[in-house]
């Protein structure tokens, strides 16, 4: 019988370190993938006045470019805002998402934000209000008026998608529009929430007055 020599201890140690290194690399890649997914979800949340729960989502998948015959690469000079019903498999940014240092106003104020978008980047135009109960929401909306101007022209928000959201301890209502393609150049969108009387959303008081957000938008090719 031929004698079989025992494996070298050094060779066994080398293989153990190789297996450990492969396992560490695999776990590191897995953590990166999970972390990227979690970040994409976290970025999807946007707070708007009175809203404390996730409302609208940020982009993670591309949207088909608007047909050339309707707005070729945003070469027209008019911004078109369409009604938009949020879909589970579509994630687009709101103006609030794109505004650096966006603040949720707690009193009458005017805040201006500078943002940059590409001509074919879909962006949601949305705002809304949340309260602790539907009864308070209905009462609050007797004193809330939304005024939206797009390049100085008034936009009828009642023609946009009207969304109602409810969960335990919270009831919300907002409007949602989408701009699918942008005319090149510079544009301004102004969103005003006007309160004709002091209201309370179930958490805090909000004095009467205008709560204004101004977005100065630069469109790039």
Secondary structure, DSSP 8 states (H G I E B T S, - for coil): --------HHHHHHHHHHHHHHHHHHHHHHHHHHHHHHHHHHHT----TT--S-------S------HHHHGGG-SS----EE----TT---EEHHHHSTT----SSSEEEEEEEEEETT--EEEEEEEEESSHHHHHHHTTSEEEEEEETTEEE-GGGSEEEEEEETTEEEEEEEEEE-S--SEEEEEEEEEEESS-EE-SS-EE-SEEEEEEEEEEEE-
